[in-house]
């Protein structure tokens, strides 16, 4: 687990690991940009199968009940929403990525939210791959 923070800028912490996708690659979710009010921030998942459908899950920062996802653990529980995306292609089968940009709204300083990504991947065990989670605390 790694925490990145600055005064009033918010913090992001990577939690857990993911599950294998095509060719054994594991999708990696990260946060890019600032986490303070008005900052442009993005969630980015990489190492996914090219042209795959991915769902960015949003929710709390607790663990889900055991065995809810085959072979992996959900770390953004309870789930509160999902945003779909399509991975852009790269030269290798698992070099795709999806980016979800968003401006951080004002008035949410100290609010915590968890993010995790599910990728539909026919080459993965069970046809699905799961990324690590990222827990975010918004700054002011």
NORVEN-V900937 format. One record per pair of residues at least 24 apart in sequence whose C-alpha atoms are under 7 Angstrom apart, sorted by sequence separation. I is the first residue (numbers start at 1). GAP is how many residues later the second one is. D is the distance in whole Angstrom. If there is no record, write none. Layout:
i=I gap=GAP d=D
i=I gap=GAP d=D
This chain:
i=11 gap=24 d=7
i=57 gap=24 d=6
i=58 gap=24 d=6
i=112 gap=24 d=6
i=113 gap=24 d=7
i=9 gap=25 d=7
i=10 gap=25 d=5
i=57 gap=25 d=4
i=112 gap=25 d=4
i=9 gap=26 d=6
i=10 gap=26 d=6
i=56 gap=26 d=5
i=57 gap=26 d=7
i=111 gap=26 d=6
i=112 gap=26 d=7
i=9 gap=27 d=5
i=21 gap=27 d=7
i=22 gap=27 d=6
i=55 gap=27 d=6
i=56 gap=27 d=5
i=110 gap=27 d=6
i=111 gap=27 d=6
i=8 gap=28 d=7
i=55 gap=28 d=6
i=56 gap=28 d=6
i=110 gap=28 d=5
i=55 gap=29 d=4
i=109 gap=29 d=5
i=110 gap=29 d=6
i=54 gap=30 d=6
i=55 gap=30 d=6
i=108 gap=30 d=6
i=109 gap=30 d=5
i=53 gap=31 d=7
i=54 gap=31 d=5
i=109 gap=31 d=5
i=53 gap=32 d=6
i=54 gap=32 d=6
i=53 gap=33 d=5
i=52 gap=34 d=6
i=53 gap=34 d=7
i=51 gap=35 d=6
i=52 gap=35 d=5
i=51 gap=36 d=5
i=50 gap=37 d=6
i=51 gap=37 d=6
i=50 gap=38 d=6
i=51 gap=38 d=6
i=76 gap=38 d=5
i=50 gap=39 d=5
i=76 gap=39 d=6
i=50 gap=40 d=7
i=76 gap=40 d=6
i=50 gap=43 d=6
i=49 gap=44 d=6
i=50 gap=44 d=6
i=49 gap=45 d=4
i=50 gap=45 d=6
i=48 gap=46 d=5
i=49 gap=46 d=7
i=50 gap=46 d=5
i=47 gap=47 d=5
i=48 gap=47 d=6
i=49 gap=47 d=6
i=47 gap=48 d=5
i=48 gap=48 d=5
i=46 gap=49 d=7
i=47 gap=49 d=6
i=48 gap=49 d=6
i=46 gap=50 d=6
i=47 gap=50 d=6
i=46 gap=51 d=4
i=19 gap=52 d=7
i=45 gap=52 d=6
i=46 gap=52 d=7
i=61 gap=52 d=6
i=19 gap=53 d=6
i=45 gap=53 d=5
i=60 gap=53 d=5
i=61 gap=53 d=5
i=18 gap=54 d=6
i=44 gap=54 d=6
i=45 gap=54 d=7
i=59 gap=54 d=6
i=60 gap=54 d=5
i=44 gap=55 d=4
i=58 gap=55 d=7
i=59 gap=55 d=5
i=43 gap=56 d=6
i=44 gap=56 d=6
i=58 gap=56 d=6
i=59 gap=56 d=7
i=42 gap=57 d=6
i=43 gap=57 d=5
i=58 gap=57 d=5
i=76 gap=57 d=7
i=42 gap=58 d=5
i=43 gap=58 d=7
i=57 gap=58 d=5
i=58 gap=58 d=7
i=72 gap=58 d=7
i=75 gap=58 d=6
i=42 gap=59 d=4
i=56 gap=59 d=7
i=57 gap=59 d=5
i=41 gap=60 d=6
i=42 gap=60 d=6
i=56 gap=60 d=6
i=57 gap=60 d=6
i=40 gap=61 d=7
i=41 gap=61 d=5
i=56 gap=61 d=5
i=40 gap=62 d=6
i=41 gap=62 d=6
i=55 gap=62 d=6
i=56 gap=62 d=7
i=40 gap=63 d=4
i=41 gap=63 d=7
i=54 gap=63 d=7
i=55 gap=63 d=5
i=39 gap=64 d=6
i=40 gap=64 d=6
i=54 gap=64 d=6
i=55 gap=64 d=6
i=38 gap=65 d=6
i=39 gap=65 d=5
i=54 gap=65 d=4
i=38 gap=66 d=5
i=53 gap=66 d=6
i=54 gap=66 d=6
i=37 gap=67 d=5
i=38 gap=67 d=6
i=52 gap=67 d=7
i=53 gap=67 d=6
i=36 gap=68 d=6
i=37 gap=68 d=5
i=38 gap=68 d=6
i=52 gap=68 d=6
i=25 gap=69 d=7
i=35 gap=69 d=6
i=37 gap=69 d=5
i=52 gap=69 d=7
i=22 gap=72 d=7
i=49 gap=72 d=7
i=61 gap=74 d=6
i=22 gap=99 d=7
i=21 gap=100 d=7
i=22 gap=101 d=5
i=21 gap=102 d=6
i=22 gap=102 d=5
i=29 gap=102 d=6
i=36 gap=102 d=6
i=37 gap=102 d=6
i=21 gap=103 d=4
i=27 gap=103 d=7
i=28 gap=103 d=5
i=29 gap=103 d=6
i=35 gap=103 d=5
i=36 gap=103 d=4
i=37 gap=103 d=5
i=20 gap=104 d=6
i=27 gap=104 d=5
i=28 gap=104 d=6
i=29 gap=104 d=7
i=30 gap=104 d=7
i=35 gap=104 d=6
i=36 gap=104 d=5
i=26 gap=105 d=7
i=29 gap=105 d=7
i=21 gap=108 d=5
i=20 gap=109 d=6
i=19 gap=110 d=5
i=19 gap=111 d=5
i=18 gap=112 d=5
i=19 gap=112 d=7
i=18 gap=113 d=4
i=17 gap=114 d=7
i=18 gap=114 d=5
i=17 gap=115 d=4
i=16 gap=116 d=5
i=15 gap=117 d=6
i=16 gap=117 d=6
i=14 gap=118 d=7
i=15 gap=118 d=5
i=14 gap=119 d=6
i=15 gap=119 d=6
i=14 gap=120 d=4
i=13 gap=121 d=6
i=14 gap=121 d=6
i=12 gap=122 d=6
i=13 gap=122 d=5
i=12 gap=123 d=6
i=13 gap=123 d=6
i=12 gap=124 d=4
i=11 gap=125 d=6
i=12 gap=125 d=6
i=11 gap=126 d=5
i=10 gap=127 d=5
i=11 gap=127 d=7
i=10 gap=128 d=5
i=10 gap=129 d=4
i=9 gap=130 d=4
i=8 gap=131 d=5
i=9 gap=131 d=6
i=8 gap=132 d=5
